[in-house]
Amino acid sequence: MNTVVVVRVWMPDRPGALGQVASRIGAVRGDVLAIEILEQGAGRVIDELTVALPDEGLASLLTAEIDAVDGVSVENIRPVDIDRVDPNLAALAVGAALAECPKEDRLDVLCTGLMRIVEADWVAALGVDGAVMQLGEAPDLSWLIAFLAGSEHLDEVDDAAPSDLVWAHLLGAGLNVVAGRSGRPIHERERIRVNLLGRLADALI
């Protein structure tokens, strides 16, 4: 039975590098379903590849094959649902739901959508006095509030941003929405996606 995995790969930003990786995927009978560039710069690129494999047991062999390409390394590989929605389409769906739902439901739609898009362990919407909404087990809320208050000088792609947190300042609503996950760093494109959704939600809330 086919299984679908998402592979995050660091590779040199040079012609042919992605083709070499794709060739290694083909060598284990993998089929590339989608490619997303998460980050690019300083001669490196981080790609997220969605790959269908004929057998779940081939995931470790796939990792070894990709790692064998010169200058390439696998950051993370994980199985996902076979009907997993592309993150960009998922973000558009959340934006449409925000526009269509009653105003009082929009914060819930945003937080629930971020939980899915970021594949987060937790999401929290925070006001000056504490959590307005929380999904999952967030860290100490007083620390989060203090951190976000001091993060207003950072933009969504700042290198100083912690790799396990992503957030959006909803200035008009007087809220911050923050999501966190462990095990996989949050990269530039994910931060941009969350920031844009936050801007849309702020205009609607």
N, C-alpha and C positions, 0 to 999 in steps of 0.2 A: 504493500500500500504506500502511495506517495506521501512524503512528509515535506513541509515547507519550513525553511530556516531563514533567518535574517543574519547576514554576516557583515560585521563592521570591519573594514580593511583599511589599514594605512599603507599608502604606496607613494613612490616618487611621482611627482607631477611632470611626467615625460611621455612623449608619444609611444604608444605600444604597451605601456604598463598595464592598462586595463585589459587589453587584448590578451596579454599573457595570463592574467588572472582568469579571464573567461575561458581560456584554453584548459587551464587546470580544473576548472569547474566541470567542463565537458568531459575531462578524463575520468571523472567519477560518475558520469552519466547524469550530471546536474543540469538543470534548465534555468537560466536566469530569467526571472519574471519581471523584475524592476530594479532600477538603479537610482540612487539618490546621492548627490554630493552634499555631505554634511559640513565640510570645512575645507578650505583651500588656502594655501599661502606658504611662504618660506620654502618653496620647492617640494611641498608635500600636499597630499590630498587625502581626505578621509571619505570613503564611499560606503554606503549601506546597500548591500546587494540582497535582494529577496530571491531565494533559490529553491526550486523544487527538486527533491531527491527521490529516487525510487525506493529508498530504504532508510529509515531513521539511523541505522547503525553506520551509515556512510558519513555522518557529520564529522567524526574525528578524523577520518581519512581526508575529507574535504579540507579541514583546517590544515593538516600536514601538507597537502598539495599546494595550497595557497601560500603557506609560509615558506615553501621551497623556492618561490619566485624571488629573484634578487631584489633586495630593498623593500620587500613587502612583508607585512605582518598582520595577523588577525587580532583585532582588539577584543572581539566578542562574537560568539555564535550562539544563537538560541532558536528553539522551535517556536513557531507561531501558528495560529489557526489558519487552515488552508484558505479560508475566505477573508483573511485579514485585509482591511481596507487601506489603501495607500494613505500615508499621513497627510499629504496635501489635500486629497479629496475629503478626508475626515475633518480637516480644519475648515474647509469650505462648508461642509455639512453643519458644523457647529455654528459657523457664521450665519448660515441660513436659518437655523433653529433660533438663534438669538433674535434675528429680525422678525421672525414670525410668532414667537411665543409672547404671552402677556408680560408686561414689564416686571411684575413681581416675581416671575419665574426665571428671569434672565441670569441672575447670579448663579442659581442652581444649574442652569444649562451650561454656563461657562465652566464652572468647577467640575461638573461631570464630564464635560467634553475634554478638558485639560487632563483629567485622570486617564482618559483613553488615549489621547493623542501623544502625550508624553510617556505613556505606559508607566505612570508614576506610582510610587508606594503610598503617597498621600498628597492631598491638596488642601490649602487653607485660604480663606478670604479673611483678611485682617483689617480691622479699623483701629483707631487710636486706643480704644479701650479693650481690645482683645479680638477673639475669633468671632466673625459673623457667621461663618460656615466652615465646616471641616469634614473632610473625607479621609479615612484612614488614620493612622497614628502619626501625627506630626511631632517634631521635636518641641522642646520647651518654647511655649508661645512668647514669653517675655523676651527670650533671646531672638526669636524671629522678628518681632516687632522692632527691637533695637537695631538688628542688622539691616532691615529694610529701610528704616529711617536714615541709616548711614550710607545706603547704597544708591541714593538718588543721583550721585555723580557718575555712576556706572551706566553704560548703555547695554543693550541686549547682547552685544557680541564682545564685551570687554574681556580681555584675557585674565583680569583679576577676579572675575566671577567664579565662585565655587563650582566645581564640576558636578556636584550632586544637587544643586538648586537651580531653578529657573523661575523668574517672576515677571510680573507686569504691574506697573504703577497705574492705577485708575484714579488719576488726579481729580477729575470732575466728580467722581463718586466718593472721593475721600477714602479709598480702599487700596490695599495691595493684595494681589492674588499670587500665591507662591506654591510651587510644586517641587517635590523631591523624590529621588529614587537612588537606590544603592546598587552597586555592581557594574553599572555602565555609565561612563561620563556623559554629560549633556553637552552637545556640540552646537556650533554657531547657527546652523540652519534651524535647529529645534528652538533656539532662543528667539530667532527672528519670527518664527511662526507664532510663538506664545506672545511676543510683544505686539504683533499685528492683531491677534485676536483680542488682546487686552485693550488696544486702542478702539477697536470696533465695539466691544462691550461697554467701554466707558462712555462712548457717544450714545449708546442705547439705554444704558442704566440711568 
